[in-house]
Amino acid sequence: MIPVKAHWEVPLMRTAGRLLAEAIAEVRAHVAVGVTPRELDRIFEQAIAARGARSAFKGYDTGAGPFPATICASRNEQVVHGIPDDRPLNDGDLISLDFGLEYGGYFADSAFSMGVGTVTPKVQRLLDITEKSLYKAISLAVPGARIGDLGHSVQSLCESEGFGVVRDLVGHGIGRRMHEPPSVPNFGKRGTGVPLKPGVCLAIEPMITMGDYRTRTLKDGWTVVTTDGSFAAHFEHTVLITENGPEILTAPLR
């Protein structure tokens, strides 16, 4: 059973989401050829500190040792959990940036991918379809729907375009902890899985590849890459389910 958020929790979740969106906007404005992921990490760390928040990622440990940075920066064939380094971004790279923060005891999580400089049409198509699949899944996050409805929508769209849907990694519930039940796969059958109720918060995050969906983890214990070396894209939002439909707590600033 998924606990429904109490009425006093929702404003705190909204605040965490808004602060994350603000910090992400600062980072996104600096993504360019020649910039290093470590520089983007510093920008984010300073941005959330200025807002009284802390990184949800730095120090997070799943058994591979504490994650050493405030963001995940995954380049080209890296799907997720890339560790920011000092290698400058090159023209034609695909960079996926994943962000999380904690504010007032509540967490928010969001990610985006983008091309650096000029990318090939196929890479741009991967980016467009992955982002489209995120918003398609979000539109289905309504009371009475089931988790499988979201995963089915992502899978059907992305596979119809010839892209791979990562199976080893999934989205998740979020609230007082970064990762809470339920798991939110990007694949599945309609009408299956946990039913959604008002007050539930989900981190919905399609992870899509240009080739085979299979992945492996590098020796650093964190960085997940495609087994065939194909590029991958990753988009994510923290979404609150309400009686009136989904509310994107990490929506980009207008």
C-alpha positions as CSV (number, residue, x, y, z in Angstrom):
1,M,0.0,0.0,0.0
2,I,1.3,3.5,-0.9
3,P,0.8,6.1,1.8
4,V,-1.1,9.1,0.7
5,K,0.8,12.4,1.4
6,A,-0.8,14.4,4.2
7,H,-2.1,17.8,3.3
8,W,0.9,19.5,5.0
9,E,3.5,17.6,3.1
10,V,2.4,18.7,-0.4
11,P,3.6,22.4,0.0
12,L,7.0,21.1,1.1
13,M,7.3,18.8,-1.9
14,R,6.3,21.6,-4.2
15,T,9.0,23.8,-2.7
16,A,11.6,21.2,-3.1
17,G,10.6,20.7,-6.8
18,R,10.6,24.4,-7.5
19,L,14.0,24.9,-6.0
20,L,15.4,22.0,-8.0
21,A,13.9,23.5,-11.2
22,E,15.6,26.8,-10.5
23,A,19.0,25.2,-9.9
24,I,18.7,23.1,-13.0
25,A,18.0,26.2,-15.1
26,E,21.3,27.6,-13.9
27,V,23.2,24.5,-14.9
28,R,21.5,24.1,-18.3
29,A,22.5,27.7,-19.3
30,H,26.1,26.6,-19.0
31,V,26.1,23.4,-21.1
32,A,28.3,24.1,-24.1
33,V,31.2,22.8,-26.1
34,G,34.4,23.0,-23.9
35,V,32.6,23.0,-20.5
36,T,33.5,20.1,-18.2
37,P,30.9,18.1,-16.2
38,R,32.8,18.9,-13.1
39,E,32.2,22.6,-13.8
40,L,28.5,21.9,-14.1
41,D,28.6,20.0,-10.9
42,R,30.1,23.0,-9.1
43,I,27.4,25.3,-10.5
44,F,24.7,23.0,-9.2
45,E,26.2,22.6,-5.8
46,Q,26.5,26.4,-5.4
47,A,23.0,26.9,-6.7
48,I,21.3,24.6,-4.2
49,A,23.4,25.8,-1.3
50,A,22.3,29.3,-2.0
51,R,18.7,28.0,-1.7
52,G,19.2,26.2,1.6
53,A,19.1,22.8,0.1
54,R,21.5,19.9,-0.1
55,S,22.4,17.4,-2.8
56,A,20.5,14.1,-2.6
57,F,23.3,12.4,-4.5
58,K,26.6,13.4,-2.9
59,G,27.5,10.7,-0.4
60,Y,24.6,8.4,-1.5
61,D,25.8,4.8,-1.1
62,T,24.2,1.7,-2.6
63,G,27.2,-0.5,-1.8
64,A,29.6,0.8,-4.4
65,G,30.9,3.5,-2.1
66,P,29.6,7.0,-1.6
67,F,28.8,8.9,-4.8
68,P,31.4,11.7,-5.0
69,A,29.4,14.5,-6.8
70,T,26.2,16.5,-6.5
71,I,25.0,15.6,-10.0
72,C,25.2,12.6,-12.4
73,A,26.7,13.5,-15.7
74,S,26.4,10.7,-18.3
75,R,27.9,11.2,-21.8
76,N,27.0,9.4,-25.0
77,E,26.9,5.6,-24.3
78,Q,26.6,6.3,-20.5
79,V,23.0,5.8,-19.5
80,V,22.9,7.1,-16.0
81,H,25.1,7.6,-12.8
82,G,28.1,9.0,-14.7
83,I,30.6,10.7,-12.3
84,P,31.4,14.3,-13.4
85,D,35.0,14.6,-14.7
86,D,37.3,17.1,-16.2
87,R,36.9,16.1,-19.9
88,P,35.5,19.0,-21.9
89,L,32.2,18.4,-23.7
90,N,32.8,18.0,-27.4
91,D,30.7,19.0,-30.4
92,G,28.3,16.2,-31.1
93,D,28.2,14.8,-27.6
94,L,24.9,13.8,-25.9
95,I,25.0,14.7,-22.2
96,S,22.5,13.4,-19.7
97,L,22.4,15.4,-16.4
98,D,20.5,14.0,-13.4
99,F,19.8,16.2,-10.3
100,G,18.4,15.6,-6.9
101,L,18.0,17.7,-3.7
102,E,16.6,17.6,-0.3
103,Y,14.9,20.6,1.3
104,G,13.1,20.6,4.6
105,G,13.2,16.8,4.8
106,Y,11.7,16.3,1.3
107,F,13.3,15.2,-1.9
108,A,12.9,16.1,-5.6
109,D,14.5,14.4,-8.6
110,S,14.8,15.5,-12.2
111,A,16.9,14.9,-15.3
112,F,17.4,16.0,-18.9
113,S,19.5,15.1,-21.9
114,M,20.7,17.4,-24.6
115,G,23.0,17.6,-27.6
116,V,26.2,19.6,-27.3
117,G,26.8,21.7,-30.3
118,T,25.5,19.9,-33.4
119,V,24.3,16.3,-33.1
120,T,23.2,13.9,-35.8
121,P,19.5,13.8,-36.8
122,K,19.2,10.3,-35.3
123,V,20.6,11.5,-31.9
124,Q,18.2,14.4,-32.0
125,R,15.4,12.0,-32.7
126,L,16.4,9.9,-29.7
127,L,16.3,13.0,-27.5
128,D,12.9,14.1,-28.9
129,I,11.3,10.7,-28.5
130,T,12.6,10.1,-25.1
131,E,11.4,13.4,-23.8
132,K,8.0,12.9,-25.6
133,S,7.7,9.5,-23.8
134,L,8.2,11.2,-20.5
135,Y,5.4,13.6,-21.0
136,K,3.2,10.8,-22.4
137,A,3.7,8.8,-19.2
138,I,3.1,11.8,-17.0
139,S,-0.3,12.5,-18.8
140,L,-1.4,9.0,-17.6
141,A,-0.4,9.5,-14.0
142,V,-4.0,10.1,-12.7
143,P,-6.0,8.5,-9.9
144,G,-7.2,5.1,-10.9
145,A,-4.4,4.4,-13.4
146,R,-1.8,1.7,-12.7
147,I,1.9,1.8,-12.9
148,G,1.8,-0.5,-15.9
149,D,-0.1,2.1,-17.9
150,L,2.9,4.5,-17.6
151,G,5.5,1.9,-18.6
152,H,3.4,0.6,-21.5
153,S,3.1,4.1,-22.9
154,V,6.9,4.7,-22.8
155,Q,7.7,1.3,-24.2
156,S,5.2,1.4,-27.1
157,L,6.3,4.8,-28.2
158,C,10.0,4.3,-28.0
159,E,10.1,0.8,-29.4
160,S,7.9,1.9,-32.4
161,E,10.7,4.3,-33.2
162,G,13.3,1.6,-33.1
163,F,14.8,2.6,-29.8
164,G,15.7,0.3,-26.8
165,V,14.0,0.6,-23.4
166,V,16.4,0.0,-20.5
167,R,15.1,-2.8,-18.3
168,D,17.7,-2.8,-15.5
169,L,16.8,0.7,-14.2
170,V,13.4,2.1,-13.3
171,G,11.7,5.2,-11.8
172,H,10.5,5.3,-8.2
173,G,8.3,6.8,-5.6
174,I,9.8,9.9,-3.9
175,G,9.0,12.0,-0.8
176,R,10.7,11.8,2.6
177,R,13.3,9.5,1.0
178,M,14.9,9.8,-2.4
179,H,13.8,6.3,-3.4
180,E,10.4,5.0,-2.1
181,P,7.9,2.5,-3.4
182,P,6.6,1.9,-6.0
183,S,9.1,1.1,-8.7
184,V,8.1,2.8,-12.0
185,P,9.4,0.7,-15.0
186,N,9.5,2.1,-18.5
187,F,7.9,-1.1,-19.8
188,G,5.0,-3.2,-19.0
189,K,1.3,-4.0,-19.6
190,R,-1.7,-1.8,-19.3
191,G,-3.9,-2.4,-16.3
192,T,-1.1,-4.0,-14.2
193,G,0.9,-2.8,-11.3
194,V,0.2,-0.6,-8.3
195,P,-2.9,1.6,-8.6
196,L,-2.3,5.3,-8.3
197,K,-3.9,7.6,-5.7
198,P,-4.0,11.3,-5.0
199,G,-1.0,12.4,-2.9
200,V,1.4,9.9,-4.4
201,C,4.7,11.3,-5.8
202,L,6.6,9.6,-8.5
203,A,9.9,10.1,-10.2
204,I,9.1,9.1,-13.8
205,E,12.3,8.7,-15.8
206,P,12.5,7.0,-19.3
207,M,16.0,5.8,-20.1
208,I,16.2,5.0,-23.8
209,T,18.9,3.8,-26.0
210,M,19.7,4.2,-29.7
211,G,20.4,0.4,-30.0
212,D,20.2,-2.6,-27.7
213,Y,18.4,-2.0,-24.4
214,R,21.0,-4.0,-22.3
215,T,23.4,-2.3,-20.0
216,R,26.3,-2.9,-17.7
217,T,28.0,-1.1,-14.9
218,L,31.6,0.1,-15.1
219,K,34.3,-0.7,-12.6
220,D,33.7,2.6,-10.7
221,G,30.5,0.8,-9.4
222,W,28.3,3.7,-10.6
223,T,28.4,4.5,-14.3
224,V,25.9,2.4,-16.3
225,V,26.6,2.1,-20.1
226,T,25.0,0.5,-23.0
227,T,26.5,-2.9,-23.8
228,D,26.7,-2.1,-27.5
229,G,28.1,1.4,-27.2
230,S,25.0,3.1,-28.5
231,F,24.0,6.5,-27.3
232,A,21.3,6.8,-24.5
233,A,19.0,9.6,-23.3
234,H,17.4,10.2,-19.9
235,F,14.6,12.5,-18.9
236,E,12.9,12.7,-15.5
237,H,10.4,14.7,-13.5
238,T,9.0,14.5,-10.0
239,V,5.2,14.2,-10.4
240,L,2.5,14.6,-7.8
241,I,-0.8,12.8,-8.5
242,T,-3.8,15.0,-7.7
243,E,-7.6,14.7,-8.0
244,N,-7.2,17.1,-11.0
245,G,-4.5,15.2,-12.7
246,P,-0.6,15.1,-12.6
247,E,1.3,18.1,-11.3
248,I,4.9,18.3,-12.4
249,L,6.8,19.6,-9.3
250,T,10.1,20.0,-11.2
251,A,8.6,21.7,-14.3
252,P,11.1,23.9,-16.1
253,L,10.9,27.6,-15.3
254,R,9.0,29.7,-17.8
